[in-house]
Amino acid sequence: MAQSGEIMNLLVERIVPGGDGMGHHEGRTVFVPLAAPGDELAVRVVDVKPGYLRGEIKAILKPGPARIEPVCPLYGECGGCNLMHLSYEAQLEARLDLAKDAWRRSGGIENLDFDIVVSRSLGYRNRAQFHRARSGEVGYTRRSSSSVLGVGTCPILAAPLARWLREQADSPDRRALDRILAGKDRFVAFGYLERTFLEGQDRDITVEICGKSLRFDIGGFFQSNLDMVEKLVPAVCSGLSGARAADLYCGVGLFGTFLKDGFDHLNCVEQETRALGHACANVGKAASYAATSIEDWTKSSQARERFDYVVVDPPRAGLSAQVRSWLAASRAPLIGYVSCDPVSLARDAGILVAAGYAIESATVFDFYPQTSHVESYVRFRLD
Ligand SMILES: C[S@@+](CC[C@H](N)C(=O)[O-])C[C@H]1O[C@@H](n2cnc3c(N)ncnc32)[C@H](O)[C@@H]1O
C-alpha cells in the first residue's frame, strides 16, 4: 500500500480532465500535474485517496515524445495554463482525446468523428481575470494555493492586454489602480484592438464580430478568444433559415445577432437581466426576449411554439433535466449545442440521441490553447 511521501516510477499514459497526466502503479491509478503522455517519471505521492493516488513530479527520467520547454517562465507556479509542457499538436490530441473519452463514458457514444478548428496557440486571450496581492502587485492565483503570483508577462494574452500587464509590472501606478478597484482584490481586463478596458474604470465594451457590433458589460460573460468567436459564429449560425429559432442561454445575444437574418421569429432567453438588456440592443427588434431561467421559460407559452432551430450554450453543468426533456420533446429539426464541458455535453447528447436525434457534426473549437479546457459545437438533426 503506497504511503504519502513514497517515491515511485510511473509511465504516464494520457491526459485526463483537469489536465493531469495519469498512469498506473501496482494496479492503482496515479494522477500527476504537469506530466506528459509517454513521460517516465519519478513521482512523489502527495495524497492517498480510497481509489487513487495523487503525486508530483520529482524527476523526469525520460521525457515523453511531445514534451517541450514551456515558453512561460512562471509555468508550473501560475494557476493558469496546465498543458504548456506539450507541443501544440500534442495538446490538440489531448483535448480531442478528452472529448472522445467523455462522449464514450458519459454519452455512451463511441468513435465520434470530431473536426477541429485551431487557434493561434499564444497571444489569443482578450479577456483575463487578474488578482491583486496585498503588496499591490497584479497577477494570477498560484497553481497550488489561492495566494497571488505577481505576473509581468503572460504569453497567452492578446497584445493590448499583454502590454498593459507589462506596464503594471514595470512602472506600476498603484494609486490609480487603487482608485479603479475601490478595494476589490480581483478584476476583469479586456484587451481589444489597441485598448485595455478595466472593470471598475470601464463598463460597456463594443467589439466587432463577423462584421456586426456587439456590446457587453465588462463584468458579465463574453467569450475570451475573439479570433475563435469569428470562427464559431458562422458554424453555429450561417446558412440556416426558417420560421422560428431560439437562442437559449443567449448572454448578450451573440448568436441571435446573426440568426435573426435567417429566421422570421427569434426567441432570446437569458436569466441575467443586464446581459439580456445588451441582447435587446445587439439583436434588435426582430426578436422576442425573456429574462428568465431556461427552466422557467420551458413552461411558458413561447416554448410551445414550433422551432426550426434551437441553439443552447449552457454553463459547465450543461442542461438541467428539465431543459433536456423540453429540448428532446421540442422535435426541433435542428439543435445546435455550444459547450465548454465535454462531460455534460456528452451526457446531454446521449439523451438527445436516445430521443431520436442524429449527430450531424461535432467540432472542437480550440478556444483555450495551453490549457485542458475543451470547447465544442455539436449539431443534432432529427432523424
Ligand atoms: C456560456 S454563457 C453563453 C452566452 C452566449 N451564448 C455567448 O456566447 O456569449 C452562458 C449564459 O447562460 C446564462 N445562464 C446560466 N444558467 C442559466 C439558466 N438556468 N437560465 C438562463 N440563463 C442561464 C448565463 O448568465 C450566461 O450568460
The ligand as an SDF file (V2000), in Angstrom:
LIG
                    3D

 27 29  0  0  0  0  0  0  0  0999 V2000
  -21.6620   30.1840  -21.6660 C   0  0  0  0  0  0  0  0  0  0  0  0
  -22.6010   31.6370  -21.4980 S   0  0  0  0  0  0  0  0  0  0  0  0
  -23.1430   31.8450  -23.1530 C   0  0  0  0  0  0  0  0  0  0  0  0
  -23.5930   33.2190  -23.5550 C   0  0  0  0  0  0  0  0  0  0  0  0
  -23.7230   33.4890  -25.0460 C   0  0  0  0  0  0  0  0  0  0  0  0
  -24.3310   32.4150  -25.7780 N   0  0  0  0  0  0  0  0  0  0  0  0
  -22.3580   33.8610  -25.6340 C   0  0  0  0  0  0  0  0  0  0  0  0
  -21.7440   33.0200  -26.3150 O   0  0  0  0  0  0  0  0  0  0  0  0
  -21.9270   34.9960  -25.4350 O   0  0  0  0  0  0  0  0  0  0  0  0
  -23.9760   31.0260  -20.6310 C   0  0  0  0  0  0  0  0  0  0  0  0
  -25.0620   32.0470  -20.3230 C   0  0  0  0  0  0  0  0  0  0  0  0
  -26.1570   31.3640  -19.7380 O   0  0  0  0  0  0  0  0  0  0  0  0
  -26.6910   32.1250  -18.6800 C   0  0  0  0  0  0  0  0  0  0  0  0
  -27.3520   31.1380  -17.8160 N   0  0  0  0  0  0  0  0  0  0  0  0
  -26.7790   30.2410  -16.9890 C   0  0  0  0  0  0  0  0  0  0  0  0
  -27.7020   29.4200  -16.4440 N   0  0  0  0  0  0  0  0  0  0  0  0
  -28.8900   29.8230  -16.9470 C   0  0  0  0  0  0  0  0  0  0  0  0
  -30.2280   29.3700  -16.7710 C   0  0  0  0  0  0  0  0  0  0  0  0
  -30.5100   28.3330  -15.9810 N   0  0  0  0  0  0  0  0  0  0  0  0
  -31.2160   30.0100  -17.4330 N   0  0  0  0  0  0  0  0  0  0  0  0
  -30.9460   31.0830  -18.2420 C   0  0  0  0  0  0  0  0  0  0  0  0
  -29.6880   31.5420  -18.4580 N   0  0  0  0  0  0  0  0  0  0  0  0
  -28.6760   30.9230  -17.8160 C   0  0  0  0  0  0  0  0  0  0  0  0
  -25.5100   32.8540  -18.0880 C   0  0  0  0  0  0  0  0  0  0  0  0
  -25.9470   34.0410  -17.4410 O   0  0  0  0  0  0  0  0  0  0  0  0
  -24.6580   33.1310  -19.3320 C   0  0  0  0  0  0  0  0  0  0  0  0
  -24.9860   34.3730  -19.9100 O   0  0  0  0  0  0  0  0  0  0  0  0
  1  2  1  0
  2  3  1  0
  2 10  1  0
  3  4  1  0
  4  5  1  0
  5  6  1  0
  5  7  1  0
  7  8  2  0
  7  9  1  0
 10 11  1  0
 11 12  1  0
 11 26  1  0
 12 13  1  0
 13 14  1  0
 13 24  1  0
 14 15  1  0
 14 23  1  0
 15 16  2  0
 16 17  1  0
 17 18  1  0
 17 23  2  0
 18 19  1  0
 18 20  2  0
 20 21  1  0
 21 22  2  0
 22 23  1  0
 24 25  1  0
 24 26  1  0
 26 27  1  0
M  CHG  2   2   1   9  -1
M  END
$$$$
